Amino acid sequence: MPSIRPIAFSVFLALALGIVVAGCGGGSSTASASSEGKISAVGAENEYANVIEQIGGKYVDVSAVESDPNTDPHTFEASASVAQQVSGADVLVENGVGYDSYMEKIESASSNSSRKVINVQELLGLPDSTPNPHLWYKPETMPAVAKHLVADFSELQPAHKAYFEANLKKFEASLKPWLKGLEDFTTKFPGAAVATTEPVADYMLEAAGIENLTPFTMQADIMNDADPAPQAIAEQESTFSERRADAFVYNQQVTDSITQKFLESAADNEVPVVGVYETMPTGYTYQRWMMAELKALEEAVGNGKSTEEL
């Protein structure tokens, strides 16, 4: 499992005090779903919740645990209300790879044999040692999640299987412009190279054929709130001063004095900046978010234009 910054778990206190109860509305998840005619579903991160919503549509009530793009997701604390929210759901989607391990702790403390859990790490067959936990930037992730959701929703509500399958087709079709854009990027911008802070969008950069000039060891240090080696910092600075980086891709949600220094160096050397996020920004669907990030990269590499915030 990658050594990402630990998330604080105030949920432990809630569990110890017996605050966790089944059902988002105070009753059992089965009773809640049957009385309202809807499946109760939770996405640990709002990008997963958005896909749940697109597939489940009118037959699913969806909520997200983490949904603020202006906060550091690594400092998230799972409260008693979050534990109640998660424990009462019929369907859960969690990232895995140690990114949202509070979900597994809540699930263990409120076991429910009928609850369906989609762990994206397991769905993709990734080992615990997977170094980059930001799986939603992998092009294959959300199609796999969406298909699994159809299976789970159809099992819970067989009468609406055709509805869920139709939503899946719409979702897959809506992803095609992003997937085609990634494929075309290499042809449009051969040899494109960027510097980064954390490995937030690394999977997308790889899919677009973009060289990442920042060693993963340094990205991991910043991700884990560790101080990079001085020589690594100097090497990063040289990618700007020597204009080897066509753009600087940085995590908009997690900044410190080191990342701020890199932003200043990029500006001083007229290297365009692209801000990326771990939590989906307000007003976007998953596919429009991914397309916006790709367009920002195209503007940076092709036109020298910065998009620090979406």
VENLIN-V887835 format. One line per field, one symbol per residue. phi: phi as a letter, one per 20 degrees, with the letter a starting at -180 (. if undefined). burial: I if it has 9 or more other ideal C-beta (glycine too) atoms within 8 Angstrom, else O. A space follows every 50 residues. Layout:
phi = ???
burial = ???
This chain:
phi = .feegfefcffgffffemffcfnfdodffffffffemceeccdgdfffff fgffeflfecedbdfdbdfdceffdfdeefffffgffeeeccccfnlmfc fgffffffecfbfefdcdefgfgemeffegfdeeffefgeffgffffffg ffffffcgfdgfffffffffffffeggfffffffgfffcfmfbcdcedef dgffgffemefefegfgfgfgffemdeffgfffffffffefeleefaddc ffeccbffffffffffffdlefdceccedfffndegffffffffffffff fecmeecfce
burial = OIOIOOIOIIIOOIIOOOIIOIIIOOOOIOIIIOOOOIIIIIIIIIIIII IIIIIIIOIIIIIIIIIOIOIOIIIIIIIIOIIIIIIIIIIIIIIIIIII OIIOIIIOIIOIOOIIIIIIIOIIOIOOOIOIIIIIIIIOIIIIIIIIII OIIIOIIOOIIOIIIOIIOIIIOIIOIIIOIIOOIIOOIOOIIIIIIIII IIIIIIIIOIOIIIOIOIIIIIIIOOOIOOOIIOIIIIIIOOOOIIIIII IIIIOOOIIIIIIOIIIOIOIIIIIIIIIIIOOIOIIOIIIIIIIIIIII IOOOOOIOOI
